Amino acid sequence: MKKFLILFFFLLIPKVNAYEITNYDINLTILENGNIDVAEIIEMSGDYNGFERTIKYKNNYNDYKTDKLVLFDKKLYDGNDVVINHIKGFQYIEETLEENLKLGDSFVESNLAIKGDYGLYKVESFPDGKSFKIYNPSKFNKNLYINYTLKNMVITHEDISEVMFPLFYDMDEYIRNLEITINIPNNKNMLEVYVHGVENKITKIDEETIKISIDNFNTENYFDFRVIFDDLDTNKISEQFALESIINLEENLNQDFNDKEDKEQEQLKENAYNLVNIVQNSLKEEDYYNAYEAVDKLSDKDELKTQLLVKLMNIKPKVERRTDIINISLTSILIVWLIGEILIWYYTYKKYNVKVEKNKIVKEIPSDYSPATLGYLMHKKISKKDLVASILYLIDKKVIQIKKLSNDYLLKRKDAKVTPSEEWLLKFIFDNKKQIKLQNFEHRAKKYDDFLNIYSNWLNIATNEAESKEYFFDMFYIKIVSIIYSVIGIIVSLLLIDKQTYFSSLFILLFAFISLIYYIKLYKRTLLGKTEYYKWKEIKKYIEKICILDKENIPTNINSYITYSISLKCSNKISKELRIDDYIFEIYNSIMYAINIAYLTKKITNSKYSSIKIKR
């Protein structure tokens, strides 16, 4: 191997916009006209581009899970509209909120807002509500203030007034602290609030104000509230006495909620107890974390939680010891494989790496063998281009004579001593005839069977002749062992990649994959092979120099250089200004065209034959 490239792989983990709402304060003021004025303050942390607030003021109680909350006509709980009054971005600089808001930035509605903008918002309406997309990237470090009005939300019963609706809809943010303050100016007698769907703390400040506090709120869960208060004179009237019915309904719902909570707690206890027993027997790290997570969900007042935590604390050292042993064992397996791979590479390098003195300047063609053999020497395979070059080589040796016709070329075979591969090459061209026109040769390609069989026989014999030169080491067994060893590395790393050795397994996986590709393509030249290889490398440089830089010093046997340039893969650099016989280009194009036509005809014919068999 001429050079050994050590590849460093960097795992590029895309940056994800992860954020949460640390504080969400909502202040609802219920007005005498039945509207609700809402002011929201949102403090977020993390990386974000903005915030989307969706408000649904209609058809909130059509679902079978929520219609049990409704005592009267569902449409009574629908509002008429939501209207944005103000949206601002601000920071806490001054002592009061009013002063901070005065210093804040007023947001403007714009349908042209794009990601990264600041100070803009879009409004999207849907049949049941509206959505407000607010552009406030985290880099500006601004809190949000949203003020809007919900129209016609208060229901007036015969004895009390009522408001009920969900605050959040189609929103998946996590809220660490949520506080909702409900204000009813001039309320004197009745004030009660009921919260559905989440654990909460309700604080009644006075007869006009009540506060709801919720910790660690996931907005994916259903949540709404009902507040009942003194009778207001609004235009949404039920003509029902509602107080007793609402109280009875909410008490039953509360009891159901408590029963459900008790049942869930019992299930959590049983699950935590079972998981602790599992980890006590298995000592697996994954089981330990599952058990700890289950125990952590239990109430802090529960004695079982304390007992299980103590048990987990005693189990933890054993789990860590087992994990360390597994990590060491798995890592050792990977290291042993890696050492084995390095030893295989070192053995291959030492055994098959031969050093030769590179030729400084070579101008004369170093060896008189066919371009097919040269193609094998340079690339370890013989291609269609090598066949064309071999035909030109026979023309250059006068084994084939060429005569220019009016619109064609006539090829004549001369009696001469040739190699077996050259004999098949002549058969390929002349088809046991003494002469042939170039156009007739192209037509023969359409009878693809004989044409391609002869071509295939030539390819096999030419390859055998090239292999007999022993330009390459026989590396069959070392390649088989190396490929199998690389596959073992891939399998082992894939089996261990989900374990604790993730990064080392990933490294071994990449290393083994690269090794597999390397060994599949691996070949090494012998001393003779390298010597010849470097000679022809210099000839390639010389041909390129003639074609590009030294057009004045063109050798007399330029056609021979052109012939070999095809197998050296530098013929594309030959300048049109060089004095080259036209037949070279004509023969090159014709033979390449004929071979391609033969393969294409065979493919089309076989395809048609297959379709006929299927139809039958």
C-alpha positions, 0 to 999 in steps of 0.5 A: 500500500503506497499510503495509509490514510487514517480517517477521523470521523466526526459525528455531527449532531444537529442542533435541536431547538429544545425549550420550555416555558418556565413561567406562564402567568394568565390574568382573566378579567370577567367584564359585566358585558360578558367579555373576558379580558385576558393578559398573558406573560410568557417566560421561555428558556432554551432555543426557540424562534417564537411562540404560537398561541391558539385560542379556541372559543367555540365547540369546545364541548362536543367531544364525548370526553368533555360533554359530561361537563355541560349541563345546558345547551352546548352552544351557550359555552361558545364565544363569538370572537377573539381580538388581539389588543397588544403583543409586546416583547419586554425584559424585567428592568424596572420594578413594576410590570407597567413600567417594563411594558412601557419600555417593551417592543410593540409587535406588528401584524404581518403576513410576510414574517419569516423565521428569524424575524422579531417583533412581528406576528401572523393571524390565522383564523379557523372556524372555531378560533384563531391562531397567533404566530409570534416571531420572538427568537430566543437570541433577543432574550425577550419575554412575551406579553399578550393581551386579547379579548374573548367576546361573549363568554359569560353565561347568565343563569337565573341564580348565578353566572358561569364561565367555562372553557379550555385555555389551551388548544393544539399546543405541546409546550411544557410549562414549569409554572402556570398561574391563572388569576381570575378577577371579577370586579364588583363581585360580592357573594358567590365565587367558586372555581373548578379545574378539570384534568390536572392536579392544581392548587386553588387560592381564594384571595377575596370575593373578586379574585381567585388564583389557580396554580399548576406545576409541571403542566404538559399542555398535551393533557386536557385542561379547562376550568369553570368559574361561578360567580354573582349574576351578571346582566349579559345577553347569553341567558340560560333561563335555568337555576344552575347553582345546585346542579353545578355543585352536584356535578363538580362534587361527583367529578371531583370524587371520580377524579380522586377515585381515579387518582387513588387507583392510579397511585395503587397501580404506581405503587405496585409497578414501582414495587415490582420493578425494584424486585426485578432490578434486585435480581437482574442488577441491570442498569436499565432496570435500575433506572426504570425502577428509580423512575417508577419510585420517583413518581410516588407521592413524597408522603408515601412511606413505600417511596422511602422504603423503596428508595432505601432499597435502591440505594443499597442495590446501586453499588451492585448495579454499578459494579456489574455495569463496570464489568460488562463495560470492561468486557465489551470494550475488551472484545472491541479492543481485541478485534481492533488489535487483530485488525491492525495485526492483519494489516501489518502482516499484509503490509510487511509481506506484500509491500515491495520497494523499487527505485522509481524511474526519474525520466522515461521517454521510450516505450519500455516494453513491447507487450499488448495494451491489454496487458498494460491495462491489466498492469495499471488497473488489474482488469482489462476493459473495452478500451484496452481491446480498441488499443490492442487493435490499434497496436496490431495496426501499428505492428503491420499485422493489420493493414488499413486503407482509406476508402471514399467514406469508409476504411478497409482492414486487411489481415497480414500473415504474421506470428501472433499470440493466442489473445491476438489470434482471437482479436483478429477473429473478432475483427475479421470473423475468419476473413482476410479483409473487412470494411469498418462499417460491415464490422459494425453491422456484425455487432447486431448478431450479438451472440457470436460477436460477444462470445468471441469478445469474451474469449479474447478477454479471458485469454488476454487476462490469462496472458496478463496474469502469467506475467505475475505482476500481482501477488496471489492474495486470495487467502489473506483477502478471504481472512481479512474480509471475514474478519471485517464482517465479524467486526461489523456484526459485533459492533452492531450487536454492542452498539445499543449497550454501554459501549456506544461510541467505541462500537460506532468507531469499530463499525466505521473502521470495520466497514472501511476495512471491508471495502479496502480488503475487497479492493486490495491488490499488491504488485510484485517487484516486477509489477511495480517496476513496470508500473512506475515505468509506464507511469513516467510514459503517461507523464511524458505523453501528457507533456507532449500533448499539452506542453511540448507539441514541437518535439513530437516523436516520429512514432506518435501513433504508438504513444497514442495507442498506449495512451488509451490503456493508460487512460490519458487519451482524453488529454491528447490535443487536436493539434497533434498530427495523428492519423484519422483512422485512429479516431475512426476505429476507436469510435466504431469498435466502441460503438459496435460493442455497446450496440451488441450489449444493447441488442442482447439486453433488448432481445432478452427483455422481449423474450422474457415478456413473451414467456410471461404472457404465455 
